Amino acid sequence: MPTLGNPTGTIEILKKYNFNFQKRFGQNFLIDSHILEKIIASAEIAKDDCVLEIGPGIGTMTQYLAESAGEVIAVEIDKALIPILEDTLSSYNNVTVINEDILKVDIKKLVEEKNQGRPIKVVANLPYYITTPIIMGLFESHVPLKSITIMVQKEVADRMQVGPGTKDYGALSLAVQYYARPEVVAYVSPSCFIPQPNVGSAVIRLDRYEKPPVEAEDESFLFAIIRAAFNQRRKTLANSLGNAAGLNITRQQVMEVLEELGFNPSVRGEALTLEEFADLSNCLRKKVRYHL
Ligand code: SAM
């Protein structure tokens, strides 16, 4: 039975180990059992699942995961938390704790070793300061994944699921929606954590597509186009792509492709859907190759 996930159990263990919160590691521990149950239910954790937890903290969610999953791998950067995790997880034999920076872990290799390369689920109350690199790292390094269910800052969850024409729409929305189907499953108030974060939070589930919903002939070129388009968000596409270092495209070439595809020459990146970005990048790629 989980012993954490409530204020009393959490404060007791923090006192026992005289633990000092490290702000630089984004440490906000969950103390609400309803939210924890909601996360486990939304991730649909079952006994045949191998789960990667990023940042187990004192092991609150890890206890819940260990009860429901076949195997749990938890990667925690703060070495002061390791003896605490040994204590709080001592009654589970299906948990491996790794004291490492998640951004330095070869997750693909880890999945190969621990789950024979079969897809895993990622479940985490993420350290907010590295949300984007963690998610993009999981997708771009092609880690075998079923789904990612994570607590993130509310604004970031909103950015992941919106489409064109909203102020939150940007490179993160497009990247996430290229790889996965996003769905916010809960909004979470700061009072559900110790210490309380100064932002609202949300739990979002990202279901990995087997095949992306659009066809990009060159994935890295598509993402280079998307990044350049949103780097200078208020500029027209012709100007932002035509000026972008490293893309090797002229403003004239962008104008020609926009015309071929039937876009207004002064269209901005924020107006294009993922499918339209894929069409644009496929046509531009041909043009660039043609001129090489
Ligand atoms: N899972 C716990 C919970 O829900 O109570 C703690 C979540 S707390 C928001 C984020 C956790 O991620 C902290 O334990 C922090 O030390 C850890 N962390 C921060 N940066 C990390 C990194 N680069 N690699 C692995 N863990 C990290």
Boltz pocket constraint, residues with backbone or C-beta under 6 A from the ligand:
constraints:
  - pocket:
      binder: B
      contacts: [[A, 24], [A, 25], [A, 26], [A, 27], [A, 28], [A, 29], [A, 30], [A, 54], [A, 55], [A, 56], [A, 57], [A, 58], [A, 59], [A, 60], [A, 61], [A, 75], [A, 76], [A, 77], [A, 78], [A, 81], [A, 100], [A, 101], [A, 102], [A, 103], [A, 124], [A, 125], [A, 126], [A, 127], [A, 128], [A, 130]]
      max_distance: 6.0
